[in-house]
Amino acid sequence: PAEQAKSKVLNVGTDAGFAPFEFQDEVSKKYVGFDIDLMEAVGKQMGYEVKIQSMGFDGLIPALEAGNIDALISGMTITPERAKKVNFSKPYYKSGLSIVVKMDNNNIKDFKALEGKKLAVQIGTTGAMEAKKVKDATVREFNTAPEAFMELKAGGVDAVVNDLPVNEYYIAKAGAKDAKVVGEPLNSEEYGIATAKKNTELIEKINKALDELKKNGEYEKIYVKWFGKKP
Ligand code: GLN
């Protein structure tokens, strides 16, 4: 219907280098992924048109605080420190950190074995925070997760510390046959959508939409599409 009232726009920030949650489709150049589909479904549920923009992960919370975006979705772990600056939605995905090493590396099998090693991480992430706690490790921070993986491939570091589902996707889909995920997940983390601290009305609407998408099966559909299994 051409005469429908113009829909409201929700400007959403993401760091589109975190497949399968958010990444740029090589052919269409569109941002795609689990988070993108979920955010679009949330927006639709709320009667908003979602406009996605990509920026550096460490710039997302500042962009919210500055009012440049209304919300963010970026595989972002709900942490007490971040929750001081933003409103997080209810958790929408359970995650955790793991390690990626070269296929022929048989020394690193767990987090303990990272001591004294060279590690690559993405700047501003929980992976970076945990890597910095490892005794005598040299931590090299990259702007994006793909750059951290590239450094491992190039032999500049011994391991990457990053979110398990993203590591698994990298190994399975990026054709990274020379790398593997090792060890148990270090911890348990949960991802949340975020809005500016003052925007409590918006986060309530987002929570309500998430509840509805879980009830009507839409959340499960999106989950199965990206992870090939039920949540
Ligand atoms: N979940 C991790 C964090 O919140 C990494 C997120 C990301 O790199 N997009 O720090």
Residues whose N, C-alpha, C, O or C-beta is under 5 A from the ligand:
A	BS01	LIG	F18 F57 S74 G75 M76 T77 Q122 G124 T125 T126 G127 D163
